[in-house]
Amino acid sequence: MQDPSTITFAIRGPILRSDLPGLYGRACAALARHAGAALVCDVHGLGADAVTVDALARLALGARRHGCRIQLSGASQELRELVLFMGLDDVLCG
C-alpha cells in the first residue's frame, strides 16, 4: 500500500518540448490535491536529454509551489549524471 503522503507520477518518453505544459499541468493538479506530499517521478526508461531535465526541473518547481518535494525513481545513470552536470542534483536527486 502506498503512503498517502506520496504521489507516484509515471513519466514515459520520449518527451517533446511541446509536452511540457501538459505534463506540468497534470502534475500540479495532482499536487494541489496532496499539499505537502512527496512527488515520486517514475522515470524508468526515460532518455537523458535536455528536454527531460527541463521537464523534471519544471515538476520540481511545481512541487515546491505546492509545498511538496520531488524524488526520482528508476533514473538511469546517464540521466542522473546529466542532472548532476546541469547543477540540479540537489533539486531532483536529494
VOPAGU-2260 file (C-alpha; in pm, 1 decimal, decimal comma):
REM VOPAGU-2260
SITE   aa  ch    i         X         Y         Z
SITE  MET   A    0       0,0       0,0       0,0
SITE  GLN   A    1     132,0     345,3     -93,3
SITE  ASP   A    2     197,5     606,8     172,9
SITE  PRO   A    3     -80,7     872,0     145,5
SITE  SER   A    4     185,7    1141,0     166,6
SITE  THR   A    5     340,2    1011,7    -157,2
SITE  ILE   A    6     219,2    1066,1    -512,6
SITE  THR   A    7     369,3     843,2    -780,4
SITE  PHE   A    8     378,1    1006,4   -1120,8
SITE  ALA   A    9     499,1     793,4   -1413,3
SITE  ILE   A   10     663,0     979,4   -1699,2
SITE  ARG   A   11     713,8     798,0   -2026,4
SITE  GLY   A   12     912,2     924,6   -2319,1
SITE  PRO   A   13    1037,1    1043,5   -2534,3
SITE  ILE   A   14     935,0    1383,6   -2403,2
SITE  LEU   A   15     894,9    1658,9   -2659,2
SITE  ARG   A   16     920,7    2025,9   -2569,0
SITE  SER   A   17     553,8    2062,4   -2669,2
SITE  ASP   A   18     462,6    1804,4   -2399,8
SITE  LEU   A   19     596,3    2019,0   -2114,0
SITE  PRO   A   20     289,4    2238,3   -2043,1
SITE  GLY   A   21      54,0    1938,9   -2027,6
SITE  LEU   A   22     291,3    1735,4   -1812,1
SITE  TYR   A   23     333,4    2028,9   -1573,9
SITE  GLY   A   24     -42,4    2086,9   -1559,9
SITE  ARG   A   25    -121,9    1721,9   -1479,0
SITE  ALA   A   26     142,8    1709,0   -1208,5
SITE  CYS   A   27      28,2    2034,9   -1049,2
SITE  ALA   A   28    -333,6    1917,1   -1047,9
SITE  ALA   A   29    -226,8    1607,7    -852,7
SITE  LEU   A   30      -6,8    1813,6    -621,0
SITE  ALA   A   31    -288,2    2058,2    -545,6
SITE  ARG   A   32    -490,7    1768,3    -402,9
SITE  HIS   A   33    -198,8    1646,7    -187,5
SITE  ALA   A   34     -16,7    1952,1     -48,7
SITE  GLY   A   35     299,3    1858,7     137,9
SITE  ALA   A   36     331,4    1516,8     -25,6
SITE  ALA   A   37     636,5    1372,5    -192,9
SITE  LEU   A   38     609,8    1353,4    -572,2
SITE  VAL   A   39     788,9    1036,2    -679,2
SITE  CYS   A   40     856,6    1057,5   -1052,6
SITE  ASP   A   41     896,6     715,3   -1209,6
SITE  VAL   A   42    1135,7     791,5   -1494,5
SITE  HIS   A   43    1231,9     432,6   -1577,3
SITE  GLY   A   44    1335,5     415,3   -1942,2
SITE  LEU   A   45    1329,0     791,2   -1991,0
SITE  GLY   A   46    1606,2     931,1   -2207,7
SITE  ALA   A   47    1883,1    1152,3   -2075,0
SITE  ASP   A   48    1846,9    1477,7   -2264,4
SITE  ALA   A   49    1792,4    1846,9   -2200,5
SITE  VAL   A   50    1415,6    1830,7   -2257,1
SITE  THR   A   51    1379,6    1555,6   -1996,9
SITE  VAL   A   52    1580,6    1752,2   -1742,3
SITE  ASP   A   53    1376,1    2064,4   -1826,3
SITE  ALA   A   54    1056,5    1867,6   -1761,4
SITE  LEU   A   55    1187,6    1739,1   -1429,3
SITE  ALA   A   56    1302,0    2085,8   -1323,6
SITE  ARG   A   57     956,8    2224,5   -1402,6
SITE  LEU   A   58     797,2    1946,8   -1198,3
SITE  ALA   A   59    1031,4    2028,6    -909,4
SITE  LEU   A   60     924,2    2392,8    -930,1
SITE  GLY   A   61     557,8    2290,9    -930,8
SITE  ALA   A   62     617,1    2062,6    -634,5
SITE  ARG   A   63     787,2    2340,8    -440,9
SITE  ARG   A   64     497,7    2577,3    -516,6
SITE  HIS   A   65     259,3    2322,2    -362,9
SITE  GLY   A   66     473,7    2261,2     -55,2
SITE  CYS   A   67     587,0    1924,7    -189,7
SITE  ARG   A   68     920,7    1767,4    -267,7
SITE  ILE   A   69    1028,6    1559,0    -565,1
SITE  GLN   A   70    1215,0    1229,1    -585,6
SITE  LEU   A   71    1324,5    1036,7    -893,0
SITE  SER   A   72    1264,6     664,7    -919,9
SITE  GLY   A   73    1419,8     443,4   -1184,6
SITE  ALA   A   74    1651,8     709,2   -1327,9
SITE  SER   A   75    1930,5     576,9   -1545,6
SITE  GLN   A   76    2290,4     651,8   -1459,1
SITE  GLU   A   77    2304,9     875,8   -1768,2
SITE  LEU   A   78    2004,6    1080,3   -1654,9
SITE  ARG   A   79    2147,6    1117,2   -1303,5
SITE  GLU   A   80    2480,9    1229,7   -1448,8
SITE  LEU   A   81    2309,8    1487,1   -1673,7
SITE  VAL   A   82    2109,5    1619,9   -1377,7
SITE  LEU   A   83    2436,2    1649,7   -1183,9
SITE  PHE   A   84    2612,1    1819,9   -1476,8
SITE  MET   A   85    2327,3    2072,2   -1505,9
SITE  GLY   A   86    2355,1    2151,7   -1134,6
SITE  LEU   A   87    2011,2    2020,7   -1042,4
SITE  ASP   A   88    2112,1    1720,4    -832,7
SITE  ASP   A   89    2010,5    1889,3    -504,7
SITE  VAL   A   90    1669,4    1967,3    -651,4
SITE  LEU   A   91    1597,3    1636,5    -824,4
SITE  CYS   A   92    1804,8    1369,3    -653,2
SITE  GLY   A   93    1830,6    1494,9    -298,0
